[in-house]
Amino acid sequence: MYAQLVDTGVKALVDASDLPAEERAFQARVDADVKVEPKDFMPDAYRRTLVRQIQQHAHSEIVGMLPEGNWVTRAPTLKRKAILMAKIQDEGGHGLYLYSAAETLGVSRDDLIADLHAGKVKYSSIFNYPTLNWADIGTIGWLVDGAAIMNQIPLCRCSYGPYARAMVRICKEESFHQRQGFDIMMAMCRGSTEQKAMAQDSLNRWWWPSLMMFGPPDADSVHSAQSMRWKIKLLSNDELRQRFIDQTVPQADYLGLTVPDPALRWNEGRGHYDIGPIDWKEFQAVLRGHGPCNRERLATRVKAWEDGAWVREAAMAHAAKRQRREREEAAICNGR
């Protein structure tokens, strides 16, 4: 979900018997659910796929702070403001956990961020949509973080140890974010007629982009099969999307809101909800940089990075000064 359309570098699945001996041994460990650690052997394509997926996930957490940060100064109560600020802080922490996990694969955090700012790497398409009213903050928590949890819980069991361990804490915090969002929606749906209408309008705008978060249909997701063999990805796009729909529609019914899909039906034979067609042209356009807020989001991130340069430089200078002092003190002690 947070790594939409990651290229594994593998054009087609290769039969295990055709793999080199070292890669067969690697695949056997993955099949046995033995975690891969940073110093273990791993195929180059596996490493590249992880770097791309983890960095896109990290970038999504950081860029995902922006739609909500827009409402910190306009939260309706002091309590809501404090909760929102804590949530945004959590998202920043998630990005740092994930950048750290990516660094265990031998890449530089500065290089990862440079790739984002240069437009070489994507982040989740959902964060290129605007937050037009306070209900959107509730909808983001309810739908976007709900979709994140659906995707991320399986990642706690992914094959790469540092990524899996980072996801355990992230999932615990995301569960609070989802509850916070649903609480906002309940308050609005139980409020005035205007507040409930605002909640319905928000659901209308965020429903379909939330379904697109899981990535393209399995038939069009050419790299998913290899990621699933490596257990970087444990469930397919369509399976995750269906689970999300089945979980979320009853929640909308509880709120008294209408899911904006006239084709939505419970399919007794399948035991799942059927939905109408998703506009994948919109999804592709947003990924290509033509969403409502693509340019704004990236420009804001670049400006924040440039404005914070003096802080990073000061921190590095202080660390270097402290190291010199410690070396000098150690030399004096050794000379006694």
Phi, psi and omega in degrees: 000310179278358177230069185285128177064043175286130179273119180282347184081359179251120186283332180204151178298135179255136177301138183304326182291343181267357180282152172301158185303319182295322179286329175296318179296321178297313181296325178296321177295317179297316180298330180274006180063032172272124183295140174273129181250162188307324184270358179284157172296140172210144177301148180302320181294325176298314180297315181297319180297317178298316180301313181296316183291314183293320181290323176296323176296314180299314179300323180296321179296319182287311178296329180295347176288335189290314181300327181276325178302333178299341185247005180300315183282353183241013177299144187290335179221164178297322179298313180297323179295316180296318179296316181295319178297320179295321180295314180299321177298319177302315183298320176298320177296322178299318178300320180292319176303316186286323174299322178295319178297319179295324181296334178293348179265009174089021178248154180271137177298321178300321179293321179298315181291323177298321178297320178297311184294332179276356180078016181280337184233142181269168166230175186302133183302333186298333185276007175261016176251146184279156172258106189269336179209174185298329179300331179298329177293322175293318181293322177299314178297316183290306186272307186293312178289330174296318176294323179298316179298319180301321181280324192275332179301315175298330180294341175296343179249015181292167190285338183267116188306306182300323178292314181299317182291324176297323184291334181300310181290319181301317181296322178298318181287323179297329180296325176291322180297320179295319179294321179299316180295316181295326178295320176298315181296321178297317180298320182287323181287339177261004181268219183285168177300321180294322180293318179294322177297323177295320178295318179295318178299320179295315177300320180301322184277332187259347185299304185292317175301328178294322178291329179289341181303332184282356178095176185293166177304152182305324181296336181256358182265087192288340184257355184297322185300316180291320177298325179286325176297321179282352184062028166285327177235131186255335181230148183286163179303313183293325179293317178296317181297317180296318178300319180296315180299312182298328180280324191273325182301314177298329177294319177297319178299319180298322180285344184082023180257156181253122176294129187283060181215099182297342181271358183296124179214147171279126181259102184299323181294319180277334185075026181215165174279140169264145180232169176281178182291141176271139181278087182289343174295321177296316179302312181296322180296317179295318178298327180281359177101013184250026176281175183300328187232016183306307184295320180297316182297313183293319179297322179294319179294317180297317180297317179298320179296315181291319180294332181269005183301320183294328178293315179296318180295319179295319180296318179295320179295320179295318179297318179295320179296319179294320178296318178298318180296319180294322178293320179295318179294321179295322180294321179295316180297319180292335181277350181283000000 
